[in-house]
Amino acid sequence: MKLLLLLVLFLNVFVNDLPAYRKLLDQSLENEDASDRFYAQFKSVKENGEPILVGFKAMSEFMLCKHMVNPFGQLSHFNKGRKLLESAINRDSDNPELLFFRFSTQSNIPSLLKYKMNMKADKLALISYLKAHNDDDKILYSRIKTYLLINQYCTAEEKAMIRKF
């Protein structure tokens, strides 16, 4: 029983840190030092860990490759991130944050990497999330809505619908 209680407390600490993780992810987009801190934060997360944490670890791999010069290093971190993100989504396929991670990644990588096959399904799932869950996680909701409204893969009709949510 004590172990179960510790596990619940441990997971609550991580869930409560989601705003900090999101902020560090955002900073990692443009700042290599933030990217290194983001990677260090999730380095110890195991592939079979909590899916949302594995998803953030995957994003830390993607952010590392964004700032690397060596193409072999970039590809190595990209492949690690891809594997981790797919593993997390396979274990929690309805998690909108994980789907958002995949959609935003697939929207921004070159076609050469052949990792764009989930974009349509993820986009539709994210639109459905916005339609049905506008008060679950206001920050996540806002992040997804804002991103879809500026995303080139959303049609004008989809954007008009999203604005109404």
N, C-alpha and C positions, 0 to 999 in steps of 0.2 A: 504494500500500500504506500509506503514511504517513497519507493521508487517511482510509482505512478505520479504522486504529488510533485516530486522533484522534476519529472519530465514535463508536467503541465506548467510549472513555474518557469522552467527553462524555455519552453516554447513561447510563453507569454512575453518573456524578456525580448526574444527575437522579434516577435510580432510588434511589440511596442517600439522597436527600433526601425520599423519600416520607413518612417519619414527620414531618418538619418541615412539609411541605405539609399533611398531614392535621391536624396540630395547629393550624396557622394557619387552616385551613378551619373547624375546630371553634370556635376563638375568634371567627371572623367571624360566627358565628350570632348572638351577643349583643353584640359590641363593634364599633362603627363604625370605630374606629382600626385594629383588626385587619383589618377588611374592606378598608380603604384600603391597608394593607400587602400584603394578599393579592392585591388587584387589581394593585398596582404590581409585585409579584413576577412576574406572568404577562402583563403588558401587552405585552411584546415577542414573545410566542409567536405564531407565524403559524398560520393555520387549517390549513395543510398540514403542520404540524410533527408531532412525535411524538404519537400519539393520546392518551396518558395526560396529557401536558402540555396539550394542547388541552382535555381534559376538566377539568383543574384551572382552566384559563383560563375555561372556561364557568361553572364554579362560582363563580369570582371575580366574574363578571358578575351571577350570581344573588344573591350576597351583597351586592353594591353596591345592587341594587334593593331589597333587604330594608330597607336603612337610609335610603332616599331618601324625601322627602316629596312631591316633584313626580311626579304620576302619569305624565306624559309621559316623564320621565326613567326612571322605573321600567320602563315598557313597552319603552323603547328598550334598556335593559340586559337585560331579560328576553329580548327577541327575539334579541339578540346571543348571549346564553348558550345559548338553545335551538338556534340555528343551529350554534354551535360544538360543542355536545354531540352533536347528531345527526351532524355531520361526523365527529367522533372515533369514534362508535359505528359508523358506516358503514364506517370503515377498520379497526376492531378490534372486531368485533361479539361476540366471545367474552370480552372483557375484563370480569371481574366488577366491578372498581372503576368502570368507566364505566357499567355497567348499574346499579350501586348508586347512582351519582350521579343517573341519570335516574329511577330508582324513588323515591328519597328526595325529589327535586324534585317529581315528579308527585304524590307523596303529600301534599305540603304547600302546593300552590298552589291558588288558587280555580278552580273549574270554568269560570268565565268565560273563563279564558285558553285553554281548549280544548287542553290538553296533558296528557291523562291516558290516551291511547290505548295506551300500551305497558306499563301497570302489571301486568296479569296475566302477560304473557309474561316481563317482567323479574323479577317475583316468583318465577315458576317456575324461571327460569334461576338466580336467586340461591339458591333452595332446593337445586337440583341441585348448585351449586357447593359449598354447605356439606356436602352428603352425600358428595361425591367428593374434596374438596380440603382436608381439615382441617389439613394441615401445610405447605402451600405458602407462605402468607403469614399467619402467626398473627395479626398485627394486623388485617389486612383481614378475615380470617375472623371474628374477634371483633367487629369493627365491624358487619359484615353481620348476624351472628347476633343481636347485641344489638338492632339496629334492627328486624329482622323480629319479634322477640319483643314489641316494644312498639308495632308498627305496627297501626293500625286496619284496614288492608286485608288482614291475615293472619287467617285463620279460627282458631278454637280448635283444630281438628284439625291445621292446619299448624303452629301454635305448639307443640303437643304433639310433633309429629314433629321439629321443629327442636331442641327441648330434648334430644332423644335423641342428637343428633349430637355 
